[in-house]
Amino acid sequence: MPGRLFLTKMSPALIKDDLQNYFAQFGPLNDVYIPNGGKFIAFIGYDDAAVATSVAAMQTHEVKPGCTVCVEAAIERPSPGGGGGKRLW
């Protein structure tokens, strides 16, 4: 999905506001989502796919001192069970 990024290796100390504040410096965000379940992942979305590509190219970002995340482009994958739905990973 253009403009959508997948964040991994997140510190449990990071919250949605931390991600919004840091990643908004690169361009307008349209989404910040941290799923429940303790997997330490998140998704962010940019209005401009070119901005997302630039942010993903940097791969590792220090969101706040001592708290880094790994960034890559989010891709659609089929839902488990073959139900035809899709999810972003």
Backbone bond lengths (Angstrom), bond angles and torsions (degrees), N, CA, C in turn:
res aa  C-N    CA-C-N  psi(-1)  N-CA   C-N-CA  omega(-1)  CA-C   N-CA-C  phi
1 M - - - 1.445 - - 1.531 108.12 -
2 P 1.324 118.36 117.68 1.464 120.73 -177.37 1.527 111.94 -58.12
3 G 1.318 115.65 136.22 1.450 120.57 177.76 1.513 115.54 86.05
4 R 1.333 118.06 -4.54 1.469 121.97 -176.73 1.529 109.18 -105.59
5 L 1.343 115.97 132.94 1.461 121.60 -178.49 1.527 110.86 -121.48
6 F 1.305 115.42 149.63 1.454 124.49 179.49 1.521 107.31 -109.24
7 L 1.328 117.33 125.25 1.460 122.44 179.80 1.517 109.17 -107.79
8 T 1.318 117.16 132.70 1.462 122.14 178.78 1.521 109.74 -127.77
9 K 1.319 114.81 172.34 1.468 122.97 178.06 1.524 111.63 55.71
10 M 1.339 115.21 38.09 1.462 120.78 -179.68 1.514 110.98 -76.95
11 S 1.291 115.56 141.67 1.459 120.65 172.69 1.526 108.62 -70.57
12 P 1.340 117.63 141.61 1.466 119.37 175.96 1.527 112.41 -64.30
13 A 1.333 117.22 -12.31 1.463 121.17 179.14 1.529 112.41 -78.11
14 L 1.335 118.00 -13.99 1.458 120.85 -178.28 1.527 110.99 -82.84
15 I 1.325 114.71 137.79 1.457 121.05 177.05 1.530 108.73 -121.70
16 K 1.325 115.53 171.63 1.462 121.08 -177.48 1.531 111.92 -53.96
17 D 1.318 117.63 -44.29 1.472 120.82 -179.76 1.530 111.69 -60.25
18 D 1.328 117.45 -37.18 1.471 120.59 177.97 1.530 110.08 -61.33
19 L 1.333 115.36 -45.81 1.467 119.72 -179.57 1.523 111.07 -65.27
20 Q 1.337 117.17 -43.99 1.463 120.89 178.94 1.524 110.96 -59.61
21 N 1.314 116.12 -48.60 1.465 120.42 -177.47 1.523 112.15 -62.48
22 Y 1.318 117.30 -42.02 1.459 120.18 -177.99 1.528 111.79 -72.86
23 F 1.333 116.72 -53.49 1.466 119.47 -172.03 1.526 113.52 -74.99
24 A 1.323 118.86 -18.74 1.469 121.31 176.78 1.525 112.00 -67.13
25 Q 1.335 117.84 -18.75 1.463 119.85 178.66 1.527 112.21 -64.93
26 F 1.334 117.18 -20.38 1.459 121.08 -177.96 1.529 112.63 -90.76
27 G 1.335 117.04 -21.43 1.459 121.10 -179.56 1.517 110.29 162.72
28 P 1.345 116.94 169.42 1.464 120.55 -178.23 1.530 112.57 -62.69
29 L 1.322 115.19 130.49 1.465 122.06 177.38 1.527 109.79 -93.28
30 N 1.325 116.69 145.93 1.456 119.72 173.84 1.521 112.03 -113.69
31 D 1.353 116.72 -5.37 1.459 119.62 179.87 1.525 110.48 -165.44
32 V 1.321 116.20 142.23 1.464 123.56 169.57 1.516 105.38 -139.82
33 Y 1.325 116.96 121.04 1.458 120.68 -174.97 1.529 110.19 -137.22
34 I 1.325 116.11 125.64 1.466 122.75 173.66 1.523 106.23 -115.11
35 P 1.339 117.91 108.20 1.465 119.56 -179.33 1.528 112.31 -68.34
36 N 1.313 115.46 151.51 1.464 121.13 174.57 1.524 109.26 -71.76
37 G 1.298 117.04 164.61 1.459 120.35 174.86 1.513 114.26 116.02
38 G 1.317 118.14 -3.73 1.452 120.18 175.00 1.512 116.01 69.40
39 K 1.335 117.93 27.18 1.468 120.04 179.17 1.521 112.99 -86.61
40 F 1.337 117.32 -8.50 1.462 122.77 179.00 1.524 112.10 58.03
41 I 1.340 114.45 48.64 1.453 122.55 174.63 1.529 107.63 -127.65
42 A 1.334 115.83 166.84 1.458 121.18 175.57 1.521 108.37 -157.71
43 F 1.319 114.78 167.16 1.449 122.66 173.60 1.519 108.02 -127.20
44 I 1.328 116.26 141.21 1.455 120.64 171.29 1.516 107.46 -130.50
45 G 1.320 115.39 151.50 1.455 119.96 179.05 1.510 110.76 -129.35
46 Y 1.316 115.78 138.00 1.460 122.67 176.18 1.519 109.54 -109.30
47 D 1.334 116.12 148.57 1.455 121.25 174.58 1.533 110.55 -65.31
48 D 1.306 116.81 -32.05 1.462 122.73 -175.68 1.534 109.47 -109.88
49 A 1.322 116.62 116.93 1.463 121.38 -179.30 1.532 112.03 -62.20
50 A 1.331 117.70 -30.01 1.468 120.35 178.98 1.523 110.81 -66.41
51 V 1.322 117.44 -36.13 1.466 121.04 176.43 1.526 109.09 -64.39
52 A 1.318 116.88 -45.47 1.468 120.65 179.40 1.528 110.76 -59.30
53 T 1.304 116.71 -41.38 1.468 120.82 179.06 1.527 110.51 -61.70
54 S 1.329 116.84 -42.14 1.471 120.79 178.75 1.519 111.74 -64.86
55 V 1.327 116.54 -42.83 1.465 120.88 179.82 1.532 109.92 -64.95
56 A 1.323 117.29 -42.48 1.469 121.31 179.67 1.526 111.37 -65.11
57 A 1.325 116.98 -32.04 1.464 120.74 -179.14 1.528 111.65 -63.57
58 M 1.323 117.23 -25.61 1.468 121.09 179.47 1.524 111.75 -77.65
59 Q 1.300 118.62 -16.61 1.462 127.25 175.10 1.519 116.43 61.36
60 T 1.318 119.85 -53.01 1.466 122.21 -178.72 1.525 109.06 -119.83
61 H 1.331 115.04 133.31 1.462 120.92 -178.78 1.522 109.54 -130.24
62 E 1.329 116.58 135.44 1.458 120.97 173.89 1.532 107.46 -93.73
63 V 1.323 115.21 99.29 1.462 122.27 -174.38 1.523 111.09 -68.22
64 K 1.319 116.22 -41.83 1.465 121.94 170.87 1.518 105.92 -148.70
65 P 1.322 118.45 162.88 1.465 120.09 -173.52 1.537 112.90 -49.48
66 G 1.333 113.75 123.53 1.458 120.65 178.38 1.521 115.21 81.00
67 C 1.329 118.37 0.30 1.471 122.34 -178.12 1.525 109.89 -122.83
68 T 1.327 115.90 99.65 1.455 120.82 179.46 1.522 110.40 -105.88
69 V 1.339 115.32 159.93 1.459 122.55 174.04 1.520 107.93 -134.82
70 C 1.307 116.06 152.68 1.459 122.35 172.29 1.527 107.17 -98.70
71 V 1.319 116.50 138.78 1.465 121.73 -174.26 1.520 109.75 -124.20
72 E 1.336 115.28 136.59 1.458 121.42 173.12 1.521 108.55 -148.36
73 A 1.313 116.44 163.59 1.464 120.53 178.57 1.523 109.07 -66.42
74 A 1.328 116.34 136.33 1.466 121.21 175.79 1.527 107.85 -77.97
75 I 1.326 115.93 139.75 1.462 120.44 178.08 1.520 109.33 -124.84
76 E 1.322 116.02 150.19 1.461 120.20 176.98 1.521 109.13 -78.03
77 R 1.320 114.10 137.78 1.467 120.40 175.36 1.510 107.68 -131.51
78 P 1.326 117.57 149.80 1.464 118.98 178.24 1.521 111.01 -62.72
79 S 1.324 116.02 146.45 1.463 120.71 176.19 1.514 109.86 -66.56
80 P 1.343 117.10 150.96 1.454 119.12 176.97 1.526 109.99 -63.93
81 G 1.311 116.61 147.41 1.455 121.20 178.43 1.516 113.42 88.75
82 G 1.319 117.66 -1.77 1.463 120.67 175.76 1.512 114.12 64.69
83 G 1.325 119.04 28.06 1.449 121.93 -178.36 1.518 114.06 -74.28
84 G 1.306 118.39 -1.29 1.450 121.05 178.00 1.514 113.86 90.32
85 G 1.337 117.64 -15.74 1.466 120.49 176.83 1.499 109.99 -73.79
86 K 1.315 115.42 167.08 1.463 119.09 179.55 1.505 109.30 -127.18
87 R 1.311 115.56 154.44 1.455 121.56 175.05 1.514 108.29 -136.68
88 L 1.310 116.09 158.84 1.456 120.92 176.38 1.510 108.30 -98.79
89 W 1.280 116.23 140.51 1.461 122.39 -179.68 1.479 109.44 -131.24
